[in-house]
């Protein structure tokens, strides 16, 4: 990379629980950092450390050429980008606006169209990993946008992330984040179901939590099976068939045993029932290999 990629002035809007640690990682950015937040006191740690501050997004966009936005919701993002004091009031052609907030993919597409009218690039760039990863500079960023825009944001993004995935066109980053968070919160719901079963069985659910965190840190949890590039059924002669078939067999056995325990304890386990009925097809190995069918 040439030095010019590191000379671009960066702006950061939204210094909350996620934005502040991300912006903190940009304090040493060679091109300089300008910050903005609706709470003026939130900018003080940054200006004390040498960053500049702007009173509103329009003022920030007068100098910044890559602008990160981490605010709460679609309405705030729209106001920051297209509002009376929004970025598009002053953003120069070629500026890249990157929204890290999780918003609707439709909103992202509409904002990209508005930005294009001003020759400004828009990327939706939601992040995964939470504040701890932001503090360490190890966030994952899922980006939707043009190749040129993604290339321009890679260097500053590396300050707070160690995985940057170009998911596709504008909206794709958000769609990937929604899929990722679907897994996240369905898993949380499954965790509460497992806690109920353990509690009704007279177990210490905090001890169960220790076991889950320990084993998931080794196995990778649900992500450990997300290795294929398609959800289509796996052919019996495919490398993955025996591996995922083994996962299916173990899963169906253990889910059936958990459901039987739940029945004895009068504990309803709706997610476990769904998992048992959908596991094989979801893994792509609903069909048994020929030798097992005929054995």
C-alpha positions as CSV (number, residue, x, y, z in Angstrom):
1,X,0.0,0.0,0.0
2,X,1.1,3.5,-0.8
3,X,1.4,6.2,1.8
4,X,-1.6,8.0,0.2
5,X,-3.9,5.4,1.6
6,X,-2.9,6.4,5.1
7,X,-3.0,10.1,4.5
8,X,-6.8,10.3,4.0
9,X,-8.6,12.3,6.7
10,X,-11.0,10.1,8.7
11,X,-14.1,11.2,10.5
12,X,-16.1,9.3,13.1
13,X,-19.7,10.0,14.1
14,X,-21.2,8.3,17.2
15,X,-19.0,7.7,20.2
16,X,-21.2,5.3,22.2
17,X,-20.5,1.8,23.5
18,X,-19.3,0.6,20.1
19,X,-18.2,3.8,18.4
20,X,-15.9,5.0,21.2
21,X,-13.6,2.0,21.2
22,X,-13.5,1.9,17.4
23,X,-12.7,5.6,17.2
24,X,-10.1,5.1,19.9
25,X,-8.2,2.8,17.6
26,X,-8.1,5.6,15.0
27,X,-6.4,8.2,17.2
28,X,-3.0,7.4,15.7
29,X,-4.3,7.4,12.1
30,X,-1.7,9.3,10.0
31,X,-4.3,11.3,8.0
32,X,-5.9,12.6,11.2
33,X,-9.2,12.0,13.0
34,X,-12.2,14.2,13.4
35,X,-15.0,13.1,15.8
36,X,-18.6,14.1,16.3
37,X,-21.3,13.2,18.7
38,X,-24.6,14.7,19.9
39,X,-23.1,14.8,23.4
40,X,-20.2,17.2,23.2
41,X,-18.6,15.7,26.4
42,X,-18.2,12.4,24.5
43,X,-15.6,14.0,22.2
44,X,-13.4,15.3,25.0
45,X,-11.3,12.2,25.5
46,X,-10.6,12.3,21.8
47,X,-9.7,16.0,21.5
48,X,-7.6,15.7,24.6
49,X,-5.7,12.9,22.7
50,X,-5.1,15.1,19.7
51,X,-8.2,14.5,17.5
52,X,-10.3,17.3,16.1
53,X,-14.0,17.7,16.7
54,X,-16.9,18.9,14.6
55,X,-20.2,20.4,15.8
56,X,-22.3,18.4,13.3
57,X,-21.9,15.9,10.5
58,X,-21.8,18.6,7.8
59,X,-18.8,20.3,9.5
60,X,-17.1,17.0,9.8
61,X,-17.6,16.1,6.1
62,X,-16.0,19.4,5.1
63,X,-12.6,17.8,5.8
64,X,-13.0,14.1,6.3
65,X,-12.8,11.8,3.2
66,X,-13.6,8.5,4.9
67,X,-16.4,8.8,7.4
68,X,-17.5,6.1,9.9
69,X,-21.0,6.3,11.3
70,X,-21.9,4.4,14.4
71,X,-25.3,5.6,15.7
72,X,-28.4,3.8,17.0
73,X,-30.9,3.2,14.2
74,X,-32.1,3.9,10.7
75,X,-33.6,7.3,11.6
76,X,-30.4,8.5,13.1
77,X,-28.3,7.2,10.2
78,X,-30.6,9.0,7.7
79,X,-30.4,12.2,9.7
80,X,-26.6,12.0,9.8
81,X,-26.3,11.4,6.1
82,X,-29.1,13.4,4.5
83,X,-30.4,15.7,7.3
84,X,-30.3,19.5,7.4
85,X,-26.8,19.3,8.9
86,X,-26.0,15.9,7.3
87,X,-22.9,14.7,5.6
88,X,-24.2,15.3,2.1
89,X,-24.4,19.0,2.7
90,X,-20.6,19.3,2.4
91,X,-19.1,15.9,1.4
92,X,-16.7,16.2,-1.5
93,X,-17.0,13.9,-4.5
94,X,-15.2,10.6,-3.8
95,X,-15.9,10.7,-0.1
96,X,-16.7,7.3,1.4
97,X,-19.5,7.1,4.0
98,X,-19.4,3.8,6.0
99,X,-22.3,3.0,8.3
100,X,-21.4,0.5,11.0
101,X,-24.9,0.6,12.6
102,X,-27.1,-2.4,11.9
103,X,-29.9,-0.9,9.8
104,X,-32.3,-2.1,7.2
105,X,-30.7,-3.2,3.9
106,X,-33.4,-1.2,2.1
107,X,-32.3,1.9,4.0
108,X,-28.7,1.2,3.0
109,X,-29.7,1.0,-0.7
110,X,-31.7,4.3,-0.5
111,X,-28.9,6.1,1.2
112,X,-26.4,4.8,-1.4
113,X,-28.7,6.2,-4.2
114,X,-28.8,9.6,-2.4
115,X,-25.0,9.6,-2.0
116,X,-24.5,8.7,-5.6
117,X,-26.3,11.9,-6.6
118,X,-23.5,13.7,-4.9
119,X,-20.8,11.5,-6.3
120,X,-20.2,10.1,-2.8
121,X,-19.7,6.4,-2.1
122,X,-21.8,4.7,0.5
123,X,-20.9,1.4,2.1
124,X,-22.9,-0.5,4.7
125,X,-20.3,-2.0,7.1
126,X,-21.8,-3.5,10.2
127,X,-19.4,-5.1,12.7
128,X,-19.4,-8.2,14.8
129,X,-17.5,-8.9,18.0
130,X,-18.8,-6.3,20.3
131,X,-16.9,-3.7,22.4
132,X,-14.3,-6.2,23.6
133,X,-13.2,-6.9,20.0
134,X,-13.3,-3.2,19.2
135,X,-11.0,-2.5,22.1
136,X,-8.6,-5.1,20.8
137,X,-8.9,-4.1,17.2
138,X,-10.2,-7.6,16.3
139,X,-13.7,-6.8,15.0
140,X,-15.1,-8.5,11.9
141,X,-16.6,-6.1,9.4
142,X,-19.1,-7.1,6.7
143,X,-19.0,-4.6,3.8
144,X,-21.5,-3.9,1.1
145,X,-20.3,-1.5,-1.6
146,X,-18.3,-1.0,-4.8
147,X,-14.8,-2.5,-5.2
148,X,-13.3,1.0,-5.3
149,X,-15.1,2.1,-2.0
150,X,-14.1,-1.1,-0.2
151,X,-10.5,-0.6,-1.3
152,X,-10.5,2.9,0.2
153,X,-11.8,1.9,3.6
154,X,-9.5,-1.1,4.1
155,X,-6.6,0.7,5.6
156,X,-8.5,2.7,8.2
157,X,-10.8,-0.3,9.0
158,X,-7.7,-2.4,9.8
159,X,-7.2,-0.1,12.9
160,X,-10.2,-1.7,14.6
161,X,-10.7,-5.0,12.7
162,X,-8.7,-8.0,11.7
163,X,-11.4,-9.5,9.3
164,X,-12.9,-7.4,6.5
165,X,-15.3,-9.3,4.3
166,X,-16.5,-7.7,1.1
167,X,-20.0,-9.2,1.1
168,X,-21.1,-7.7,-2.2
169,X,-23.1,-4.7,-3.4
170,X,-24.6,-2.1,-1.1
171,X,-27.0,-3.9,1.3
172,X,-25.0,-7.1,1.3
173,X,-23.0,-6.2,4.5
174,X,-26.3,-5.6,6.3
175,X,-27.8,-8.8,5.0
176,X,-24.8,-10.8,6.2
177,X,-24.9,-9.1,9.6
178,X,-28.6,-10.0,9.9
179,X,-27.8,-13.7,9.1
180,X,-25.0,-13.7,11.6
181,X,-27.2,-12.1,14.3
182,X,-30.0,-14.6,13.6
183,X,-27.6,-17.3,14.6
184,X,-26.5,-15.3,17.6
185,X,-29.9,-14.7,19.1
186,X,-31.4,-18.0,18.2
187,X,-28.4,-19.5,20.0
188,X,-29.2,-17.3,23.0
189,X,-32.8,-18.6,23.0
190,X,-31.5,-22.2,22.8
191,X,-29.2,-21.4,25.7
192,X,-32.2,-20.4,27.9
193,X,-33.9,-23.6,26.9
194,X,-30.8,-25.6,27.9
195,X,-30.7,-23.7,31.2
196,X,-34.4,-24.6,31.9
197,X,-33.7,-28.3,31.3
198,X,-30.6,-28.2,33.5
199,X,-32.4,-26.3,36.3
200,X,-35.4,-28.7,36.2
201,X,-32.9,-31.5,36.5
202,X,-31.5,-30.0,39.7
203,X,-28.2,-28.9,38.2
204,X,-26.2,-25.8,38.8
205,X,-26.8,-23.8,35.6
206,X,-23.8,-21.5,36.3
207,X,-21.6,-24.6,36.1
208,X,-23.3,-25.6,32.8
209,X,-22.4,-22.1,31.5
210,X,-18.8,-22.7,32.4
211,X,-18.8,-26.0,30.5
212,X,-20.5,-24.3,27.4
213,X,-18.0,-21.5,27.3
214,X,-15.0,-23.8,27.8
215,X,-16.0,-26.3,25.1
216,X,-17.2,-23.6,22.6
217,X,-13.8,-21.8,23.0
218,X,-12.2,-25.0,21.7
219,X,-14.8,-26.3,19.1
220,X,-15.9,-22.9,17.8
221,X,-19.6,-23.5,18.6
222,X,-22.1,-23.4,15.8
223,X,-19.6,-21.8,13.5
224,X,-17.6,-25.0,13.4
225,X,-20.0,-26.5,10.9
226,X,-20.3,-23.4,8.7
227,X,-17.6,-24.6,6.2
228,X,-19.5,-25.3,3.0
229,X,-20.2,-22.7,0.2
230,X,-23.8,-23.9,-0.4
231,X,-26.8,-25.2,1.6
232,X,-27.7,-27.7,-1.1
233,X,-27.9,-31.4,-0.2
234,X,-24.4,-33.0,0.1
235,X,-23.8,-35.8,-2.4
236,X,-23.0,-39.1,-0.7
237,X,-19.5,-39.2,-2.4
238,X,-18.7,-35.7,-1.2
239,X,-15.9,-35.2,1.3
240,X,-18.3,-33.5,3.7
241,X,-21.0,-36.2,3.7
242,X,-19.4,-38.5,6.3
243,X,-18.3,-35.6,8.5
244,X,-21.7,-33.9,8.5
245,X,-23.4,-37.3,8.6
246,X,-21.5,-38.0,11.9
247,X,-22.7,-34.6,13.2
248,X,-26.2,-35.5,12.3
249,X,-26.1,-38.9,14.0
250,X,-24.7,-37.5,17.2
251,X,-27.1,-34.5,17.2
252,X,-30.2,-36.6,16.6
253,X,-29.2,-39.1,19.3
254,X,-28.5,-36.4,21.9
255,X,-31.5,-34.2,21.0
256,X,-33.7,-37.3,21.3
257,X,-32.2,-38.0,24.8
258,X,-32.7,-34.4,25.9
259,X,-36.3,-34.4,24.7
260,X,-36.9,-37.6,26.6
261,X,-35.4,-36.1,29.7
262,X,-37.6,-33.0,29.2
263,X,-40.7,-35.1,29.0
264,X,-39.9,-36.8,32.3
265,X,-39.2,-33.4,33.9
266,X,-42.3,-31.8,32.3
267,X,-40.0,-29.3,30.6
268,X,-41.1,-28.0,27.2
269,X,-38.2,-27.9,24.7
270,X,-39.7,-26.4,21.5
271,X,-36.3,-25.4,20.0
272,X,-35.0,-28.9,20.6
273,X,-38.0,-30.4,18.8
274,X,-37.4,-28.1,15.8
275,X,-33.7,-28.9,15.8
276,X,-34.4,-32.6,15.8
277,X,-36.8,-32.3,12.9
278,X,-34.6,-29.9,10.8
279,X,-31.0,-30.9,11.7
280,X,-30.4,-33.5,9.0
281,X,-31.9,-31.4,6.1
282,X,-30.1,-28.3,7.4
283,X,-26.8,-30.1,7.3
284,X,-27.5,-31.3,3.8
285,X,-27.3,-35.0,4.8
286,X,-31.0,-36.0,5.1
287,X,-30.3,-38.8,2.7
288,X,-28.5,-41.8,4.1
289,X,-25.4,-43.2,2.3
290,X,-26.2,-46.3,0.3
291,X,-24.3,-48.7,2.5
292,X,-26.2,-47.5,5.6
293,X,-29.6,-47.8,3.7
294,X,-28.9,-51.4,2.8
295,X,-27.2,-52.6,6.0
